[in-house]
Structure formats: C-alpha cells, structure tokens
C-alpha cells in the first residue's frame, strides 16, 4: 500500500511540474514503477532501462530536470564528476545506495 501511495504521489508531483509538462507521461509512469521496484537485488539491466526512460531528450545523460524519485533525491551524490548530469555509469551507482 505504501508503494502504491508513493508511486501516485511521484506521478502527480511530476505531472504538475512545469519542466515535465511536455514529457511523455507513460515514460514518467514507467520510470516511477521501475524506481519503486528497485531493491538490493536490482541489476544493471534494470538501471539501464531506468536510464533510457529518464533520458527523455536522448542526449545520453540525465539532467536534474529529468531525474525523479530516488535519482533526484540522490542526484548530487550520484553525480561523481560534478557535471550536473548523470551518465549511465554514475546512475549505476544507485545500486550501491540500495544495499
């Protein structure tokens, strides 16, 4: 029940933000679902799928405006090169935060 409630809050919050008004809501929903399913047993493949869903402009990095959920919450920690964007290698660092 908590996961469903959190998922709905994330989706409503993301849909109300001006920076995501033009984003495909199905990819936001897919990202939120994938984020809520991540655990200590998550795989690089799941993170790769998440990366593809979050990289809405297909520039091979996730900006702070594209990040949602735990990716947004841990953006500064994950951005190890301080480039203000996350590449796939940096996003894979999310796995260590889940353990």
KAJO-V742933 format. One record per residue. N is the residue number from 0. SS is DSSP state (h for helix, s for strand, l for the rest). PSI is psi in whole degrees, 0 to 359 (999 if undefined). D_FIRST is the distance of its C-alpha to the first C-alpha in Angstrom with 1 decimal. Layout:
BEGIN
N:SS:PSI:D_FIRST  N:SS:PSI:D_FIRST
END
This chain:
BEGIN
0:l:320:0.0  1:h:321:3.8  2:h:319:5.5  3:h:316:5.2  4:h:313:6.2  5:h:317:8.6  6:h:315:9.8  7:h:320:10.7  8:h:316:12.4  9:h:315:14.3  10:h:314:15.5  11:h:316:16.6  12:h:314:18.3  13:h:321:20.0  14:h:338:21.2  15:h:349:22.7  16:l:136:24.7  17:h:326:28.3  18:h:344:28.6  19:h:10:26.1  20:l:327:27.3  21:l:3:29.4  22:l:154:26.9  23:l:116:25.7  24:h:335:22.2  25:h:326:21.4  26:h:327:22.2  27:h:315:20.0  28:h:315:17.0  29:h:319:18.1  30:h:316:18.5  31:h:319:15.1  32:h:315:13.6  33:h:318:16.2  34:h:318:15.6  35:h:339:11.9  36:h:351:13.3  37:l:139:16.2  38:l:187:16.8  39:l:347:20.0  40:l:7:20.8  41:l:157:20.9  42:l:165:24.2  43:h:325:26.7  44:h:320:26.3  45:h:320:22.7  46:h:321:23.9  47:h:318:26.8  48:h:317:24.6  49:h:317:22.6  50:h:313:26.0  51:h:321:27.2  52:h:321:24.3  53:h:331:24.7  54:l:73:28.5  55:l:336:28.8  56:l:6:32.5  57:l:39:33.3  58:l:13:35.4  59:l:14:34.1  60:l:159:32.4  61:s:119:29.3  62:s:169:30.3  63:l:333:28.3  64:l:339:27.7  65:l:338:26.2  66:l:142:23.8  67:l:166:20.2  68:h:225:17.3  69:h:337:18.5  70:h:315:21.7  71:h:318:22.5  72:h:329:21.6  73:l:20:23.9  74:h:311:26.4  75:h:321:29.4  76:h:318:28.8  77:h:331:28.5  78:l:73:31.5  79:l:337:34.0  80:l:7:37.0  81:l:38:36.3  82:l:2:36.8  83:l:20:34.1  84:s:159:32.5  85:s:130:30.8  86:l:177:32.4  87:h:321:30.8  88:h:316:32.2  89:h:320:30.7  90:h:328:27.2  91:h:337:27.4  92:l:343:27.6  93:h:330:23.8  94:h:321:23.8  95:h:331:25.6  96:h:339:23.1  97:h:346:20.3  98:l:999:22.4
END
